[in-house]
Amino acid sequence: MSTLNLTLVLFVGLLLVLVFVLFMAGLAYVTHRHPRLEKPSPSGSGAAASSSRSSWAWSPSSPSPRK
């Protein structure tokens, strides 16, 4: 194998490793740090069900009515 072929193989391998590391870092950012994923999105059918449910659901932080 010539020196040029070996250099190209090592360069392509390095690029593949770099792309893989960047992909994994991006995946970790999206799953752990992305601010849009911390709260549920208002779009979609799950948000409609949760918003209608929150109006009648009892919360322990809400004050209880006095008699």
ABEGO torsion letter per residue (X at the ends): XBAAAAAAAAAAAAAAAAAAAAAAAAAAAAAAABAAAABBBABEAAAAAAAAAAAABBBAABBBBBX
